[in-house]
Amino acid sequence: MASETELSEPSYSARNVEDYLRTRVDFKTDAYRKKGDRYRWCYLTSASISAIAVATVPVLINLHDLPSIYPTLLSLLVTVLVGIEGIFHWREHWKNYDLMKSFLRQEACLFQAKAGVYHAKTEAEAFRLLVERVEEEIAKERMQTIQMRTTHSSEQNDNKNPNLNHGN
């Protein structure tokens, strides 16, 4: 059985370049890749099933010997899949995680090559700048994710209670 520390995000160190790149940048790059792949799969699967079902419904409606329950169930499936996408935001998460993965890879490459914003900086200045830029982007991504999730929750609650007064 895995211990609690093995299941959670490992601690990271900004004491030196090698530790930071390994324990923070590489770890987060891999985590964003895995999350992005999972959300990409969910989005593409649900969107594909929805597209096929939507295209199939008119064909089934025109088949006179087919009970009407089949196109009705396919229409229900599409409605459910679209609703679930609206809850989980698979496409938006996939795009955000893919952008973060790319940003972290690019930032590490620029830092290691002493290129871009890291050009003509001392080792200590460049490392401090790397940490600041990476941590700022990770914090922004977290806020976007929280905002996306809470915005949907508050919209759902507002739809359940349309009599709420929004400060008007």
Sequence and secondary structure as in RCSB ss.txt:
>XXXX:A:sequence
MASETELSEPSYSARNVEDYLRTRVDFKTDAYRKKGDRYRWCYLTSASISAIAVATVPVLINLHDLPSIYPTLLS
LLVTVLVGIEGIFHWREHWKNYDLMKSFLRQEACLFQAKAGVYHAKTEAEAFRLLVERVEEEIAKERMQTIQMRT
THSSEQNDNKNPNLNHGN
>XXXX:A:secstr
   HHHHS      SSHHHHIIIIIIHHHHHHHHHHHHHHHHHHHHHHHHHHHHHHHHHHHT TTS THHHHHHH
HHHHHHHHHHHHH HHHHHHHHHHHHHHHHHHHHHHHHT GGGTT  HHHHHHHHHHHHHHHHHHHHHHHHHHHH
HHHHHHHHHH TT     
